[in-house]
Amino acid sequence: MKPLLQNVEANTSWALGEGILDFWHDNWTGEGTMEEILDLDVERNIQVKDVLVNGNWEWQKLVTNIPKEWKQILLNRRELQEELGVSLPKDAFELIFIFLQERVINEGNFIDNEYNDVYLVTTLDPIPLEAFTLQGGTLNGVSEEIGLGSSLNGETGKTKVSKSPSTGKSSLRETEVSAVKYISWEEYKNLLAKEDPEYVPYDVKGKYGLLFDILSTRYKENMDARSLTLQKQIDRYAPIRLDVELSGLTEADKEALVLLLKAAMVIDEIFHLQVWYTNPALRDWLREHINTSNLDKLKWMDYLINKSPWSSLDESQSFLTTADSAVMLLVESTKPLSGWKGLEYRAAFPMLKPPGANFYPSDMDKNEFELWKNSLSDDQEELATGFFNVIRRRSESGLGVNDHKGLEPIKDLYSVPFSKEYKPFLIKAAELLHKAEGLTNSPSLKRLLKTKADAFLSNDYYDSDIAWMQLDSKLDVTIGPYETYEDTLFGYKATFEAFIGVRDDEATSQVKLFGDQLQVLEQNLPLDDLYKSKDVVAAPIRVIQLVYNAGDVKGPQTVAFNLPNDERIVKERGTSMVMLKNVSEAKFKHILLPISAVCITEEQREYIDFESFFTHTICHECCHGIGPHTIRLPSGQSSTVRLELQELHSSLEEAKADIVGLWALRFLIKKEMLPITLVKSMYVSFLAGCFRSIRFGLEEAHGKGQALQFNWLFEKGAFVLHLDGTFSVNFLEVEEAVESLSREILTIQAKGDKAAAKLLLEEYGKMTEPMRAALDRLEIIQVLLIVSPL
């Protein structure tokens, strides 16, 4: 009986009906189970109907089962190595785009749609044919698996032709390379358009045709036209030089200042690496070739402003491409070949800025991260979502076919502390801080420099953040990982930055009022009392004249910051603020006044003044320290606003600080702590400031947060658009509108309601016609750019 059952089972196939068969373990394909076909050991069960929905495959639902080998970039690398004998590192692969390939198989009875990732490898010259190590077979044509379409040589305009399936199937085991030749990409496009049977079919009139459009744009663009475009982007910035008076510093502090500036430059190195893993190579290449041509000079100038190939003022669109990037030499990428020095390729970066920057694996999505995070212990989860760790893959350590075979994604990801990831840089920075510590006579500065140097090596920043809050020194220093704006995937990871300045004692004494009133402001917030904190700590405020900044200070320049962001410290001790007065003065003079002349109705321009602009900036930073931070979820679990709102947190928090800051000013005026004459000027100056921030782009946290506020207030009638295209404040409506938005944002934060945050930002944090009309009028207004005096 048993042999008979075995014979029946071996010759039984399954027909897809209700889809209740197990995707991995039932023979629904008729060719064996998926577990057997793919040689995997899969424990989890999932039904076919959960993966095949309305005739379309939803592969993301298999993420818990798909091992890392399936990730396309590693698959491409392994395929090149196995079938062509070519070994390339991950920085050679540029993700161009992802497209849906639609096809019908099984005589029209089955829809087999799938998403394909298209990668591009850019080499300077073709690989000599003799350098390939082919695996044999009966194939000739263009590779479907390698690069999902083609492995392209951009600089020579040639396409490496390697294989096409001979059996009509796309199984990797059944297709091998037997020959290689080169054709131009234009010819390849024409062959695909003619549906030449020698080549794997792709619809060049569909989404796959975008590949050829990109190549045409990249390599046929007029250099003069490109130079003009770059020059126009650069001209949007108004460069200013900060010449700060140092006479108030002791000689010892002046010597320490030199060392601190050197440490800040090291911090800048780390930030470049945090943005993207090939970013430092791109920077060095552009700097080395600055004198090659006027175009190369403009590339370098634009890069210096943005510290990456993505523009801060253009929704992070790239103004450079991989064709502009560094040339890397691989001596042993293929088998040895006499007279050939090796493979030269361009270090790749994607045209679309990666939302996870270089904090996470480039191919990791949010779903995979959440699945991994949910498998961790509480301590491990705290590291995974913490400020000071990056996430890496174990499987990226090797390229062999059997490396990490069957490794589950939840075991593939792991956390790496900053102290290890950036160890060479942090050792150097720590040494410089220790030397500066030995020079200064300020006890609080000594403590800050010592604890910060220790934190660089231990990855524990708690003591150093406390020391920073307690700093009482003429020489003012902020250095380390703080803001999370670069991590738009989750908003978890902190970037390194440095601000070195000289304290303005007179201005610091004048702003003490605001820090002392935080508890009063907290108790009177437009928020249910249930969510208000009873122990808000007064926030120390320091006003400085900025000497030098580094790290995460690209594009538009900040005028103030409120730190630390560590929720433990915020809950226990509050926050501290630093105001950059000389930067604020420059922004007001060079940006806000010109904006008001264009966008504010003539009758209200008289209300624009520096006092109201600077005072609201102070209140903005103060209001980062009040409102919900550590929260209690409906389940009773303790959490934080940052963890619950994830990638939406930064935009909503910036909007909260802005709008609640405006509410706080009105509250203090009613309490007669500020003059009544400030009322109209603060609202009109705020309106003008909206246009300043929105120009940063709606992909940036401040820009999206400002769009939310502008659109809300405009809808409520607080802002009025006139026939001449200018705007004014409706003083009868603005106070109520400010309070209603403050209540809306604070309540969302208090509840940790990500769905409500998403809905609010989608409805109001977008470009609208009134905003667009104003921005079109601001084309001639520049953005402040600090030029270092060093």
Protein Blocks (a to p, Z undefined) as FASTA:
>chain_A
ZZmmmmmmmmcccddfkopacfklpcflonapfklmnopacfbdcdfklmmgghiacfkl
mmmmmcfklpmklmmmmmmmmmnopacdfklpccfbdcdddddeehhiaccddddddddd
ddfbdcdfklpccebdjdecddfkgoplpacdfknopacdfbdcfklpacfklpccfbdc
dddfklmmmmmmnopakbccddfklmmlmmmmmmmmmmmccfklmmmmmmmmmmmpccdd
ddddfklpcfklmmmmmmmmmmmmmmmmmmmmmmpmklmmmmmmmmmmmmmpmklmmmmm
mmmmnopabdfklgopafbdfklmccdddfklpccdehiabjcddddddfbdcfklmmbc
fkbcfklmmmmmmmpcfklmmmmmmmkbccddfklmpcbfkgoghiafklmpccddfklm
mmmmmmmmmmmmmmmmmmpmcfklmmmmmmmmmmmmnopaklmmmmmmmgccfbdcdedd
fbfmlmmmnomaccdddddddddfklmmmmmmmmmmmmmmmmmpccdfklpcfbbccddd
dddddfbdghjlghjadfbdcddfblklmmmnopaddddfklmmmmmmmmmmmmmmmmpc
fklmmmpcfklmmmmmmmmmmmmmgcjfbdcdfkopacdfklmnmmmmmmmmmmmmmmmm
mmmmmmmmmnopacfklmmmmmmmmmmmmmmmmmnopkbmklmmmmmmmmmmmmnopacc
dfkopacddfklmmmmmmmmmmmmmmmmmnopaklmmmmmmmmmcccfklmmmmmmmmmp
ccdddddfZZ
